[in-house]
Amino acid sequence: MGRVPPVDYESVGKPRHIGDLLGQALKQHGLESGFKRGAALALWPEIAGENLSQLTEAERLEDGVLYVRVCDSVVGHQLTYMREDFLRRYREKLPGVVLELRFSVGRPGKKKKKAQASNEPLPPLSGEEEQRLRSLAQQLPEALQGAVYRAARAVVQRQKASPHPPCVVCGSPSAENPCKGCQRLLKDPLIEKEARRLARRPLNPRLDGDLLLAARYLASRELEAQLRELLPQVVREPQLLSMLQDTARRFLQLQTGQKDVTAYRHLLPETLQSLLKEV
């Protein structure tokens, strides 16, 4: 019996639960990471507050780090003492997206406009992508819809222009795979603990956002390894078939977010499909 081929994580959806409905639809259309990053930028004025938002500008989000430009070193020094409060607000409004903040001195808005003028035109979005972003933005509070849509649109365009492939965990373009931010997450004891729990109970996540993505990725790899190990054993000892079925069922539940995975048996490697008539 041949080796079970690895699962293509890009072709298998990673569904969301409560608080992640936007992400579920975005993942299906390849827009998830762009929308979340656009939302992080658009949310900064609300996170910082009216006074500080006039003196700062969120420039970009890379590997979970939000880079914020400030008007002078005095403001920058003040913001460093408020970092944990800002991160707490982001965790409440956009779980698992902004993991760290970095402040740099400069005149907010000027450098950004200059960079935009010198860059090549960004690739256009398809009609389906435009429609999807608009419909998802409409599910947010009305005061944020316009800003989030514009920021998300720009981020998605930059992602489409990137020469780098998407990270296998979060989906954002990265020269490394997984990206640096996800590499840090995958080593986090909290993520490892959640991954072990998800491998046993796939339908009861306790995390959100990129934290949940990282835990699901680790859990998927663990279940995939179990399937590879069990397959030759079942060939020799057919009484282990029920154990293989249970592992395959949990693997598919993790991938689809559905309790009944009968209709998703085709997502298993062909070797397993031929052996498992039901899951």
N, C-alpha and C positions, 0 to 999 in steps of 0.2 A: 504494500500500500504506500503511495507516495506521500511526501511531506505536504502538510497543509499550507497553501500559499498565504502570504501576509495579506491582511485586509487593507484595502485602499480607503484610508480615512477621509480622503477628499470626496469620494463618491458616496459615502454613507453619511447621512445626516446625523447631527448631534442635537437632539431636541432639547428645548428648554422646558422649565416648569414655571411656577408662579414667579412673576417679576421678569420673565424672559420671553414673553410672547413675541416681542419685536425681534429679538434675536433669532427665534425659530424661523420666521419668515425670511429674514435677511440672510440667514445661513443658506437657505434653499436657493437664493438668487445670487449668492456670492458677494453680498453687500454688508454682512454683519459687522466686520471689524471697522469698515469705513464709517458706518452709521454711528457706532459707539464712540469712535474717536471724534467724529464731528460733534456729537452730543457733549463730550467732555469739554471741548473748546467753547461751545455755545453756553455751557452751564457756568463757566468761570465767573462772569459778572455776578450771578446769583450767589455762587459759593463765596466770592470775595466780599460782597456787599457793595452798596452804592458808592461809597467814598473811595475805597481801595480800587474798585474796578475802573475808576477814572484815571488811575495812576499806573495801571498795569495792563497787560495783554497776554492771553494764553496763545502761544505761537504754534506749538505742535505737541503731539503725543507719540512717543516712541518707546516700545518695549515696556509699557506701563508707567513711563516717566513723563509727566506733564511739564513742559518747559514754559516758564512765564517770564516775560520781559517787564522790568520795573523802571520807573522814571529816574531813580537815583539810589545810591547805596543806603541812605537812611530808610527809605521805604523797604528796600530789600532786607535790611537787617530786621525791621519790624516783622516782615512776613515770615522770616525763619522761625520766630517764636510762635507763630500762628499755624505752622505747617500741620501739626497733628489735628487741629480743629478743622482745617480745610479738608484733610484726608478723610476725617470722620464724616463730613457732609457729603463728600463724593461717595463714600461707601453706602450712605443712606439713599442717595438718589441714583447712583449708577454703580452698583456693586461690582467689584472685581476689575474695574477698568483703569482707574488711576491709583497706582500703587506708591508713587513717590512724586514729590514736587521739587523742581530746581528753578532758582531765580537768577536772572542775569540782568545787569544794568544796561539800559539803552532807552531810546525814545520810543515808546509804544506806537506801533503803526507805521513808522517811517521805513524801517528796514524791510518790513513785510511787503510794502508797496513796491519798493525798489526791486526786490527779488522777483516779484510777480512780473514786473515789466521786462526783466531780462530773460525770463524763462520761455521756453517754447510753449505754444498753446497746448493746454491739456486736452486729452482725448475726450470726445463727447460721450455722453451716456446714451444707451439705447432707450427707446420709448418705454419699454417694460421697466427698465431700471428707474427712469424718472418717475413713472407712475407708482412704482413700489415705494420709493423714498417719500413721495408726497403722501401716500395713503398711511404710511407708518408715522410720519410726522404728525398727521392729523389725530393720532391716538395719544399724543402728548398734550400737556396743558397748553391752552391756546397761546399764552404769552411766550412760550418757547418754540412753537411750531416753525415760524419763519426762520429764526436763527439756527435752529437745529438742522432744518432742511438744507439751508445754504452751506453750513459748515460740513454736514455729512456729504453733500454733493461734491464739494471741493476735495474732501478726503478720498472719496471713492474714485474721483478722476485721477488723483495722484497715485492711488493704488494701481489703477489700470495702466498708468504710464510706467510703473516700476518694472525693471528688468528681473526683479527677484521673484521666486515662486512663493506661494502662500505658506505660512507656518502651519505645520500639521496639527497644531493645537488650537491657536486662536484665529488663524486664517489671514493675518496681516502679512504683507510682503516682507521678506527677510533674507539677508544674505546667508544667515545661519538657519538651520532647521533642526529642532525647534528654535524660535527666536530667543534672544537673550532674556527677555522678560519671562517667557514661558520656561526657559531652562531654570531660572531661579525658582519659579513656582513649583516645578516638578521635584525640586529637592526640599521643599518645605514640609516639615513633619506633619503639619495640619492637612496638607493636600494628600500626603501618603496615607494618612489615617483614613481620610474620607474615601480614597480610592479603594482601600481594602474593604471598607464597609459597602461601597457601591458594587463591588464584585459579588457581594452576597445579597444585597438588596438594591438592585439597579433603579427601582422606581421611587426611592425615597431619599433624594438628595438633601443635604443640609447646607450647601453653599450656593452661591450665585455667580453669574458673570464668568470672567476668565478663571476664577478659582475653581468653579465647577467644571469648566472645559478641561482644565489641567487634571483634575481628579478623574474625570471620565476617560481621558486619554490613558492615564496610568491603569485604570481598572480594565479598559478594553485590552490593553497589552497583556495584562495578567490573565484575563479570561482566554485570550487567543493562545497564550502559552499553555494553558491548561488543556485546551482543545487539541493542540498539537501532541501533547504528552499522552492524552487519553486515547487518541485515535488508534495507534498501533496496539494498545492494550486491549481495546474492544475487539479488534480483529482476532486476537488470541483468546480473549475471555469474553464471549458475548454477553455474559451476565452483567457486565459493566455498561451495557448500552444505556440503561436508565440514567446513569451518572453523566454520560456524554450528552444525553438529551437535556438534562437539567442545566448543564454548563452552557450548551448552545442556546437554550431558552434565555438564560440570564444575559448572555452576550447580546442577543438580539433585542432584549428589553432595554439594555443600556444604550444601544444604537438608535432605537426608534422611540423610546419613551412610552411604548404601548405594552399593556399587560398580556394581551393575546397577540402573539407574534406568528401565528400560523401563516398569515399572508406574506410574511417577510422571510420565509425560508430561503428564497433565492439570494438573499444577501450573504448567506454562508458560502465559504469556498466550495467549489464543485465536488471535491472529494467528500466533504461532509454531507452535501445534499444527497449524494447517491447512497449514503449509508443511513442517514436519518430521514425516514419517511414522514415523520411528524416531530414537532417540537412543542 
